[in-house]
C-alpha cells in the first residue's frame, strides 16, 4: 500500500552510514550515535529497535508542498539520483519549524519559502553535485517536522556547506527552531532504495 | 509533543457514535461496523484494538494545504465548533485521491481545488450549519488520504447532502478514487476534544 513511503532512520552502533560529525544547530540535542541505518518501513509502527539503537526518526516521502509545475520540471532536470557510486558523503539534517510557521496560510508560507528565501531557485545551482530527498515527519507526531537527506562526493563537501549556509541565512530559516546536522560517510554497499 | 495531533477512528461494536448508514461511493469497501469511537492517540502506533473492532483509521490534524490568508479568515469566521449540543448527526467520510492527483504540482492542485472546483468559496455557505474537520492520513501510510468529519443538527441533513453533492460534482472529485460515506448518530455524552 505504501510503496516505500515510510522510512526509519536509526541512530546507533551499526548501519551503512558512519557518523563523522554531529552539530546542534538550534534547539534540543539528540543523543550521539556512531552509525545511521536507513530502512523502509512497511507500516509506520513497524520499526522494531535495532541492537544499540539510541534514536529512531521516521519520515514519509510525500508530494511537493510549494513547487509549481515549472519549478518541478527544472528541479527534476537538475537533480541527481540517490545512491551514486561516487556520492560516499552524506548528511541527515532533521529540522523543526516553529508554531508561527505552521500558523501561516499556504500563500504566506510560499512567499517566504520561494519569493523571499529562494529555496527552490537559489539552490538549483547546487543540484548537479548534491542529491537530496525530503521526508515529512510532522503528521507522524515525530519530534522533527522534516528529515532532510543529502548525498555528495567528498570533493563536493564545500559546495554542500555553501548550500547549507545559503539556506540558514534565509528568512525561511528564522522559522526553524530545531536543527541537528549529522554528517555521514558511507561504509558499506548501497542499500537504500 | 503532538498536542492531540493524531486521532484514531475505530469501527466496531461500541463507541459514542452509532452508524446509521454506510455507502460505498467509490472503490474498495470497508467492513461494516455498528459504532465508531474517536480517540486522540499519544503516538501514531498507540492504538490498541478495542474489543469488537473491525477497522481502525488514523489521521492527523495538520496545517492547511491550499487556503490563503483571506480564505482562512473567511472560513474561521463562518465555521462552527465541533461538539455543539444540537449537532447529534455526523458523518465520517474517508477519501483517497488518485496517483494522478498527487503527481500534480502545488499550483496545479490549487487551481483545480479552488479556482475550478470552488472547494473553499463554494462551501462557505454551508458552514454555519455544518461543522467539519479534516484529518490527514496519506503520510501515515494509511489506506485513505483523508478522513473528513462532519457534525450537524438532524434538521440540517438536507443541507449536508447538498454540500456532498456539490463537492462530488466538482472537477476535484474526478481525482477521488476511493470514498466511503459513514453516517452517524451521537449516542452518548460529548467525548471528543
Interface residues (C-beta under 8 A of the other chain):
Chain A: X1 X2 X5 X6 X41 X43 X44 X45 X60 X62 X63 X64 X65 X66 X67 X68 X69 X71 X72 X102 X103 X104 X105 X106 X107 X108 X110 X136 X138 X139 X140 X141 X143
Chain B: X1 X2 X5 X6 X41 X43 X44 X45 X60 X62 X63 X64 X65 X66 X67 X68 X69 X71 X72 X102 X103 X104 X105 X106 X107 X108 X110 X136 X138 X139 X140 X141 X143
